[in-house]
Amino acid sequence: MESITTERVLKALDAGVHELLANRQYFNDLDSPIGDSDHGDSIFATFSIVEKTIGGFPADGDIGKLFGEVGKAIIFSGGAAMGPLYGTAFMDAGKVAEGKHQLDLNDFLTLWKAFRGGIERRGKVKVGEKTMFDTISPMVDALQEAVDANLSFAQAIDAAIDAARKGMESTKEMESHRGRSSRLGQRSIGHLDPGSASMFLLLK
């Protein structure tokens, strides 16, 4: 069965972090009509610390430990409301990948189920509330469908990212029920949720 190594996971995570850091202003701009215009600043502050964490991690290290250390770094960063959500997600994912130096597709699915579960548990959130959960949840569902259909690793990832993109885009037509944007009620409709957008770029 196909698998990905710690080195590959590190490279992917590093690419995701750099994508987030490069889009600081884009996230602030998305946040401007419905929030405090600072989502990009919060993401930048949090994931700058993550960048340092993964930069010093050994290429043959334990994938579970990698995710656990990233989670701790995020929680200690104090990254606004999304900090505890991402921190819990990474730490929960780390627990199920403990001791692993490579992941097959079933391991990969288990990891992302735990990641989603951490956000769901910590945020007490569900699909349709115009949050990052609207991006991560359909992605995990698509991974499950790919495993059930015996797709290749590459096919599974393509399907997952397509589902994440559609999930992110769906937030534009949702009314916000969480955070500061919920105060706008129906006026939040027509705006892409910035948390959903940053989650998508990380996953991609």
Phi, psi and omega in degrees: 000143178297149177209163175240143184268171175304318180301318180292320178297318178300315181296319180294316179295319178298318179296319179296318179297316179297325177297318178295314182296326182285344184249028181306310183291324178301316180292321176299318180295321177296324183283338187302314183287338188233356182222218183254012179063025185233013181299320178297321178296319179294316178299316182297314181297317183290311187277350169294324177289321177298321179303318179291323181296312183284337180295332181257009183272136182293141184294343179248020184283180180283122182297322178298319178294323178302308181295323178297317180293322177297316179300316178297318180299320180292315181297318180288344180287340181067037187284068174051207185291327184279346181301307179298329180292309178294320181299312179296319181300312180294320181293320177295321177296322179298324182296320183279345179256009183302132177085358182264138177246000171204156183233126168273182186295325177294320176297318181299316178297316180300318180299312183285333172297317179293321178300310178299318181298326178296319178293317181297316182290313183289321183269349185049051188244159176220165179298140177101003181258009177065059179221181175302335181295333178290346175265311186287325186294310178294333176297314180293321177300319180293323176298318178299315179297324179293319178296316180297329182268003180058039177285162176287167179301314181297318179295320180297316180294318178300316180295321181294315181292324176298318178293321178296319179298315180295323177297315177301312183296331180294337182292340182297327183262009180265153169270135182287137177236010183224149172067195184297326183294340180295339179292340182278344181059230183293343178290347176281346178291138181101356180242132176292136178288124183296325178294324177292323180291318179291323175299318181298314182296324176295312181296318181299000000 
